[in-house]
Amino acid sequence: MPAPYDLTHEDLEDLLVGEPSFRNRQVWEGLHTRVQRPEEMTELPASLRSALQAALPSALTEVDRRTADDGETTKWLWSLADGVRVETVLMRYRDRVTVCVSTQAGCAMACQFCATGQAGFQRHLSQGEIVEQVARAMRAAKPRRLSNVVFMGMGEPLANYDRVWGAVLRLHGEMGLSARHLTLSTVGIVPGIRRLSTEQLPVNLAVSLHAANDALRDELVPINRRYPLAALADACADYVAATGRRLSIEWALIDRVNDGGSDATELAAFARPLGAHVNLIPLNPTPGYPVVGSPRARVRGFRDELTELGVNATVRLTRGVEIDAACGQLAAGAPGRAETGQGVRLVRGAQAR
């Protein structure tokens, strides 16, 4: 059975054959504008509601829900129709409500310090499975309005480009979210960035960089071996020129690995020509990477060094660490791979720098 948010208007017409034509609009608006389940669409006859409930089961079955930060952060563990599991995080701030959605079950990028990468790749999510995460978050956020969507959960969004972009168009066109409040994150899939530069909808782009020399980035972010920093910088420059949007650079600060003075200098040299904003994120703990985040004093010092080098940099407020909901911690309950010792080898190399 299709996920409700995978349906097109034509699919819905086929499903509603024999019904008055206006039913299509009612159901479509119920799903997208009011984010209702079919059984909640009281303008429909009871018999039709029952039929739609059976024909359009939710793509997401809640397995677990955990909260942190005095209830301001919520993490869901969902089971999909085939039993695959993913996670979604809702964060309520004073001035905005943001949901972090997954685009894949697992991830093939194999970044050492990320729990999703440690778990490995299972499959792409469909457009409807992505959009429904947002719809469920919208429901949970009420009476407040969900304002921001960040594609920073499990998976590499640009490796699932067509389905992710379909979700972006659905969120913008049918669910009323501004392109300025939609952010795609990537570890550096250069063809995806170039393709994003040609789209008519100028969404935000965040690049998870974490190292600004190829030797270290090859180890931290293995996709760098295919798309090294020079190619990544060129693609980012084209994106900025084409969209007029400011690029964001994500940098997980790892103690004695990428938080030294030379790291700040290299990062500034990468970020300045792009006019990029740098988000500094003290590394969050994961079971498969026995290294800690930089201490607070070093985080502040690194930020100050970047500021002195002419780079706009801020330290991201970390949410949900105690429920494994923070950046790099989403794994849908999958075990880490601490037994590989990969992180240990990296620490030894870093200490020798």
C-alpha positions as CSV (number, residue, x, y, z in Angstrom):
1,M,0.0,0.0,0.0
2,P,1.3,3.5,-0.8
3,A,2.4,5.9,2.0
4,P,-0.2,8.8,2.1
5,Y,2.4,11.4,1.3
6,D,3.7,9.4,-1.7
7,L,0.3,10.0,-3.5
8,T,-0.1,12.4,-6.3
9,H,-3.3,14.1,-7.2
10,E,-3.8,11.5,-10.0
11,D,-3.2,8.7,-7.5
12,L,-5.8,10.2,-5.2
13,E,-8.3,10.4,-8.1
14,D,-7.8,6.7,-8.8
15,L,-8.4,6.0,-5.1
16,L,-11.5,8.1,-5.0
17,V,-13.1,6.8,-8.2
18,G,-16.9,7.1,-8.0
19,E,-16.7,10.0,-5.5
20,P,-17.5,13.6,-6.3
21,S,-14.5,15.5,-7.7
22,F,-14.2,17.8,-4.8
23,R,-13.3,14.9,-2.5
24,N,-9.9,15.0,-4.0
25,R,-9.3,18.5,-2.8
26,Q,-10.8,17.8,0.6
27,V,-8.5,14.8,1.2
28,W,-5.4,16.5,-0.2
29,E,-5.9,19.5,2.0
30,G,-6.7,17.3,5.0
31,L,-3.4,15.5,4.6
32,H,-1.2,18.6,3.8
33,T,-2.9,21.7,5.2
34,R,-4.4,20.3,8.4
35,V,-2.0,17.2,8.6
36,Q,-5.0,15.0,9.5
37,R,-5.3,11.3,9.4
38,P,-8.1,10.0,7.1
39,E,-10.3,9.1,10.1
40,E,-10.1,12.7,11.3
41,M,-11.4,14.3,8.1
42,T,-14.9,14.9,9.4
43,E,-16.1,16.6,6.3
44,L,-16.0,13.2,4.6
45,P,-18.7,10.6,5.0
46,A,-18.0,8.0,7.6
47,S,-17.8,5.2,5.1
48,L,-15.2,7.1,3.0
49,R,-13.2,7.8,6.1
50,S,-13.1,4.2,7.0
51,A,-12.2,3.2,3.4
52,L,-9.3,5.7,3.3
53,Q,-8.1,4.7,6.7
54,A,-7.7,1.1,5.4
55,A,-6.3,2.2,2.0
56,L,-3.8,4.8,3.4
57,P,-2.2,3.4,6.5
58,S,0.5,5.6,8.1
59,A,4.0,5.0,6.8
60,L,5.3,5.5,10.3
61,T,4.5,3.3,13.3
62,E,5.7,4.8,16.6
63,V,7.9,2.3,18.5
64,D,9.3,4.7,21.1
65,R,9.1,8.4,22.1
66,R,11.6,10.0,24.4
67,T,11.9,13.6,25.7
68,A,14.7,15.8,27.0
69,D,15.4,19.4,27.8
70,D,12.4,19.8,30.0
71,G,10.2,18.4,27.3
72,E,11.4,20.8,24.6
73,T,13.1,18.0,22.6
74,T,11.3,14.9,21.4
75,K,12.8,12.0,19.6
76,W,10.7,9.3,17.9
77,L,11.7,5.9,16.8
78,W,9.6,4.8,13.9
79,S,9.1,1.4,12.3
80,L,8.4,1.5,8.6
81,A,6.2,-0.9,6.6
82,D,9.0,-3.3,6.0
83,G,10.2,-3.2,9.6
84,V,13.1,-0.9,9.0
85,R,13.5,1.8,11.7
86,V,14.4,5.5,11.6
87,E,14.4,8.4,14.0
88,T,13.0,12.0,13.9
89,V,13.8,14.8,16.4
90,L,11.6,17.8,17.2
91,M,13.1,20.8,18.9
92,R,11.2,23.7,20.4
93,Y,13.0,26.9,20.8
94,R,11.8,30.3,22.0
95,D,11.6,31.7,18.5
96,R,11.1,28.7,16.3
97,V,10.2,25.0,16.2
98,T,12.5,22.8,14.1
99,V,12.2,19.1,13.1
100,C,15.3,17.1,12.0
101,V,14.2,14.4,9.6
102,S,15.8,11.2,8.3
103,T,16.2,10.6,4.6
104,Q,17.7,7.1,4.7
105,A,17.6,4.1,7.0
106,G,21.2,4.0,8.0
107,C,23.9,5.6,6.0
108,A,26.6,4.5,3.5
109,M,29.0,7.4,4.1
110,A,30.8,5.6,7.0
111,C,31.9,8.8,8.9
112,Q,33.7,7.3,11.9
113,F,32.2,9.6,14.6
114,C,28.6,9.3,13.5
115,A,26.3,6.6,15.0
116,T,24.3,6.4,11.8
117,G,27.4,5.8,9.7
118,Q,28.6,3.2,12.2
119,A,25.3,1.3,11.8
120,G,25.7,1.0,8.0
121,F,23.2,1.5,5.1
122,Q,19.8,-0.2,4.8
123,R,17.7,1.6,2.3
124,H,16.5,5.0,1.0
125,L,13.3,6.4,2.4
126,S,10.5,7.3,0.0
127,Q,9.2,10.8,-0.4
128,G,6.2,10.0,1.6
129,E,8.2,8.5,4.5
130,I,10.2,11.7,4.6
131,V,7.2,14.0,4.4
132,E,5.2,12.1,7.0
133,Q,8.0,12.7,9.6
134,V,7.3,16.4,9.1
135,A,3.5,15.9,9.3
136,R,3.8,14.0,12.5
137,A,6.1,16.7,13.9
138,M,3.6,19.4,12.9
139,R,0.9,17.6,14.8
140,A,3.1,17.3,17.9
141,A,4.2,20.9,17.8
142,K,0.6,22.3,18.1
143,P,-0.5,24.8,19.1
144,R,2.8,26.2,17.9
145,R,3.6,26.2,14.2
146,L,6.5,24.1,12.9
147,S,8.7,26.6,11.2
148,N,11.9,24.8,10.1
149,V,12.9,21.5,8.6
150,V,16.5,20.3,8.6
151,F,17.4,17.2,6.6
152,M,20.1,16.3,9.1
153,G,18.8,13.0,10.6
154,M,19.8,9.5,9.5
155,G,21.3,9.3,6.1
156,E,22.9,11.4,3.4
157,P,20.1,13.5,1.7
158,L,22.0,14.1,-1.6
159,A,22.5,10.4,-2.0
160,N,18.7,10.0,-2.1
161,Y,18.3,13.1,-4.2
162,D,15.1,12.5,-6.2
163,R,13.0,11.4,-3.2
164,V,14.4,14.2,-1.0
165,W,13.8,16.9,-3.6
166,G,10.3,15.5,-4.1
167,A,9.7,15.9,-0.3
168,V,11.1,19.5,-0.4
169,L,8.7,20.4,-3.2
170,R,5.8,18.9,-1.3
171,L,6.7,20.7,2.0
172,H,7.1,24.0,0.2
173,G,4.2,23.8,-2.2
174,E,1.6,22.0,-0.3
175,M,2.4,22.4,3.4
176,G,3.4,26.0,3.3
177,L,7.0,25.9,4.5
178,S,9.3,28.6,3.2
179,A,12.4,27.6,1.2
180,R,14.4,29.8,3.6
181,H,13.4,27.4,6.4
182,L,14.4,24.2,4.6
183,T,18.0,23.1,5.0
184,L,19.7,20.1,3.3
185,S,22.8,18.7,4.9
186,T,25.5,16.9,3.0
187,V,29.0,15.4,3.7
188,G,30.0,16.7,0.3
189,I,28.3,14.9,-2.5
190,V,29.5,17.2,-5.3
191,P,27.1,16.1,-8.1
192,G,24.2,16.6,-5.7
193,I,25.4,20.1,-4.8
194,R,25.8,21.0,-8.4
195,R,22.3,19.6,-9.2
196,L,20.9,21.6,-6.2
197,S,22.4,24.7,-7.7
198,T,20.1,24.3,-10.8
199,E,16.9,24.0,-8.9
200,Q,14.3,26.9,-8.9
201,L,13.7,26.6,-5.1
202,P,16.7,28.2,-3.2
203,V,16.8,26.0,-0.1
204,N,19.7,26.3,2.4
205,L,22.7,24.0,2.2
206,A,24.9,22.9,5.1
207,V,28.1,21.0,4.4
208,S,29.4,18.7,7.1
209,L,33.1,19.5,6.7
210,H,34.9,18.5,10.0
211,A,38.4,18.8,8.4
212,A,39.8,21.2,5.9
213,N,42.8,19.2,4.7
214,D,42.4,16.2,2.5
215,A,44.5,13.8,4.6
216,L,42.5,14.2,7.8
217,R,39.1,14.5,6.0
218,D,39.8,11.3,4.0
219,E,39.9,9.6,7.4
220,L,37.0,11.4,9.1
221,V,34.7,11.6,6.1
222,P,35.6,8.9,3.6
223,I,33.6,10.4,0.7
224,N,36.3,13.0,0.6
225,R,38.5,10.4,-1.3
226,R,36.0,10.7,-4.2
227,Y,35.2,14.4,-3.9
228,P,38.2,16.1,-2.3
229,L,38.2,19.6,-0.9
230,A,39.0,21.5,-4.0
231,A,36.1,19.9,-5.9
232,L,33.8,20.5,-3.0
233,A,34.8,24.2,-2.7
234,D,34.1,24.7,-6.4
235,A,30.7,23.1,-6.2
236,C,29.9,25.2,-3.1
237,A,31.0,28.4,-4.8
238,D,28.7,27.6,-7.8
239,Y,25.8,26.9,-5.4
240,V,26.3,30.3,-3.6
241,A,26.5,32.1,-6.9
242,A,23.4,30.4,-8.3
243,T,21.2,30.7,-5.3
244,G,22.5,33.8,-3.4
245,R,22.1,31.8,-0.2
246,R,24.7,31.8,2.5
247,L,26.5,28.4,2.9
248,S,26.7,26.8,6.3
249,I,29.6,24.7,7.3
250,E,29.2,22.1,10.1
251,W,32.3,21.3,12.2
252,A,32.2,18.7,14.9
253,L,35.0,19.6,17.3
254,I,36.9,16.5,18.3
255,D,39.4,16.7,21.1
256,R,43.0,16.8,19.8
257,V,41.8,15.7,16.3
258,N,40.5,18.8,14.5
259,D,40.5,21.6,17.2
260,G,44.0,22.9,16.9
261,G,45.3,26.3,15.6
262,S,46.2,24.8,12.2
263,D,42.7,23.4,11.9
264,A,41.2,26.8,12.5
265,T,43.5,28.3,9.9
266,E,42.6,25.7,7.3
267,L,38.9,26.0,8.0
268,A,39.1,29.8,7.6
269,A,40.9,29.5,4.3
270,F,38.1,27.2,3.1
271,A,35.2,29.2,4.5
272,R,36.2,32.8,3.8
273,P,36.1,32.7,-0.1
274,L,32.6,31.1,0.2
275,G,31.3,33.7,2.6
276,A,30.2,30.7,4.7
277,H,28.9,30.7,8.3
278,V,30.5,28.0,10.5
279,N,28.5,26.1,13.0
280,L,30.7,24.5,15.7
281,I,29.4,21.4,17.3
282,P,31.3,19.8,20.2
283,L,31.4,16.1,19.3
284,N,28.5,14.1,20.8
285,P,29.4,10.6,22.1
286,T,28.6,7.5,20.1
287,P,29.3,3.9,21.0
288,G,31.5,3.2,18.0
289,Y,34.0,6.1,18.3
290,P,35.9,6.2,21.6
291,V,36.9,9.9,21.3
292,V,35.4,12.9,23.2
293,G,34.4,16.3,22.1
294,S,36.6,19.3,22.7
295,P,36.3,20.8,26.1
296,R,34.2,24.0,26.4
297,A,37.2,26.3,26.8
298,R,38.7,24.9,23.6
299,V,35.4,25.3,21.8
300,R,35.3,28.9,22.7
301,G,38.9,29.4,21.8
302,F,38.4,27.8,18.4
303,R,35.4,30.1,17.7
304,D,37.5,33.1,18.7
305,E,40.3,32.1,16.4
306,L,37.9,31.8,13.5
307,T,36.5,35.2,14.3
308,E,40.0,36.7,14.3
309,L,40.6,35.1,10.9
310,G,37.5,36.8,9.5
311,V,35.0,33.9,9.7
312,N,31.5,34.2,11.1
313,A,31.3,31.3,13.6
314,T,28.8,30.3,16.3
315,V,28.6,27.3,18.7
316,R,25.5,25.3,18.2
317,L,23.3,24.7,21.2
318,T,23.3,21.0,21.7
319,R,19.9,19.3,22.3
320,G,18.9,15.8,23.4
321,V,22.3,14.3,24.2
322,E,20.9,12.2,27.1
323,I,18.4,10.6,24.8
324,D,20.8,10.1,21.9
325,A,19.0,12.7,19.8
326,A,21.9,15.1,19.2
327,C,23.9,15.5,16.0
328,G,25.6,12.3,15.0
329,Q,23.7,10.1,17.6
330,L,20.8,8.8,15.6
331,A,21.0,5.1,15.0
332,A,17.5,3.8,15.5
333,G,18.7,1.4,18.2
334,A,21.4,-0.2,16.0
335,P,24.6,-1.1,17.8
336,G,27.8,0.8,17.2
337,R,31.0,-0.8,15.9
338,A,33.3,0.0,18.7
339,E,35.1,-3.3,18.1
340,T,36.7,-2.1,14.9
341,G,39.0,0.3,16.7
342,Q,38.9,2.8,13.9
343,G,38.5,5.7,16.2
344,V,41.5,4.6,18.2
345,R,43.8,4.6,15.1
346,L,42.6,8.2,14.3
347,V,43.4,9.4,17.8
348,R,46.9,8.1,17.7
349,G,47.4,9.8,14.4
350,A,46.0,13.0,15.7
351,Q,48.2,13.0,18.8
352,A,51.2,12.8,16.6
353,R,50.3,15.9,14.6
